[in-house]
Amino acid sequence: MAEVKLFGAWGSPYCCRIEVALKLKGVEYEFIDEDVHNKKSPSLLKYNPVHKKVPVLVHNGKPICESLVILEYIDETWEEGPSLLPKDPYERAMVRFWTKFLDEKCMPAMRKACLSRGEEQERAKEESTELLKFLEGTVSGKKFFGGDNIGMVDIVANFISYWFIIGQELVGLQVLTKEKFPKLGEWMDEYLNTIIIKENLPPKDKLTAMFQARFEAAATATATAAAAGGGGGGGGAPK
Ligand SMILES: N[C@@H](CCC(=O)N[C@@H](CS)C(=O)NCC(=O)O)C(=O)O
């Protein structure tokens, strides 16, 4: 029997992606909850010496790092479950395009929209809005980004449907609303109401408290930078 361990962190959207994929495939695994912001375990540092981040999937003693890489590994290793990526090479390329877009473009902009202040925040809000328009177009006419079933793009877009919504509510933003993005709104409802997804979301109150602490730290960093004459601008947004 395969031994599958997931080094993760309870509130991380990256780790949640892996849990969802393993559950969709029906793979049993052990979850090791890392305190990545205070003390990383020697095992995590051993398995991911390059990035020193979670998630890390350890399959029969062999580590796989980086959530997008792990998702493809899961899809190829446990072929019997529902497919996370399509078989067609062009369709696969499109999945990789959108997941890269989500991680490299959307995630940083949306994070900055929540954590920065002033002009920097205004720019991040505008950028997020422009990026979300692309996603609105892509999901239009479909139940999920993957078609009728949840696929890798849906799983990777998880942070938009839950983490960002909680974040923007806390900060008082109106970037992603059902009025501005009706198709994304429908997708979020479908996605979040799917049993496996719903059961794997971190508790809202716990996540809200974690975000609150981060936002306060970001605000303090901005105020300190401004007082020191550094201009602030919210650039000190912590991870
Ligand atoms: N590109 C990575 C990002 C993972 C990531 O940022 N993980 C965070 C937790 S949400 C982490 O481990 N942070 C610890 C650190 O930055 O030192 C992935 O897709 O797996």
Ligand as a Chemical Component Dictionary entry (heavy atoms), coordinates in Angstrom:
data_LIG
# 
_chem_comp.id                   LIG 
_chem_comp.type                 NON-POLYMER 
_chem_comp.pdbx_formal_charge   0 
_chem_comp.three_letter_code    LIG 
# 
loop_
_chem_comp_atom.comp_id 
_chem_comp_atom.atom_id 
_chem_comp_atom.alt_atom_id 
_chem_comp_atom.type_symbol 
_chem_comp_atom.charge 
_chem_comp_atom.model_Cartn_x 
_chem_comp_atom.model_Cartn_y 
_chem_comp_atom.model_Cartn_z 
_chem_comp_atom.pdbx_ordinal 
LIG N1  N1  N 0 4.595 28.265 -5.418 1  
LIG C1  C1  C 0 4.322 27.523 -4.223 2  
LIG C2  C2  C 0 3.831 28.485 -3.152 3  
LIG C3  C3  C 0 3.606 27.806 -1.801 4  
LIG C4  C4  C 0 3.560 28.802 -0.657 5  
LIG O1  O1  O 0 3.702 30.039 -0.821 6  
LIG N2  N2  N 0 3.377 28.266 0.555  7  
LIG C5  C5  C 0 3.372 29.094 1.744  8  
LIG C6  C6  C 0 2.192 28.740 2.627  9  
LIG S1  S1  S 0 0.704 29.371 1.916  10 
LIG C7  C7  C 0 4.627 28.813 2.573  11 
LIG O2  O2  O 0 5.024 27.677 2.740  12 
LIG N3  N3  N 0 5.245 29.871 3.101  13 
LIG C8  C8  C 0 6.417 29.767 3.908  14 
LIG C9  C9  C 0 7.480 30.717 3.516  15 
LIG O3  O3  O 0 7.260 31.555 2.629  16 
LIG O4  O4  O 0 8.570 30.650 4.098  17 
LIG C10 C10 C 0 3.315 26.413 -4.522 18 
LIG O5  O5  O 0 2.549 26.551 -5.491 19 
LIG O6  O6  O 0 3.328 25.375 -3.847 20 
# 
loop_
_chem_comp_bond.comp_id 
_chem_comp_bond.atom_id_1 
_chem_comp_bond.atom_id_2 
_chem_comp_bond.value_order 
_chem_comp_bond.pdbx_ordinal 
LIG N1  C1  SING 1  
LIG C1  C2  SING 2  
LIG C1  C10 SING 3  
LIG C2  C3  SING 4  
LIG C3  C4  SING 5  
LIG C4  O1  DOUB 6  
LIG C4  N2  SING 7  
LIG N2  C5  SING 8  
LIG C5  C6  SING 9  
LIG C5  C7  SING 10 
LIG C6  S1  SING 11 
LIG C7  O2  DOUB 12 
LIG C7  N3  SING 13 
LIG N3  C8  SING 14 
LIG C8  C9  SING 15 
LIG C9  O3  DOUB 16 
LIG C9  O4  SING 17 
LIG C10 O5  DOUB 18 
LIG C10 O6  SING 19 
# 
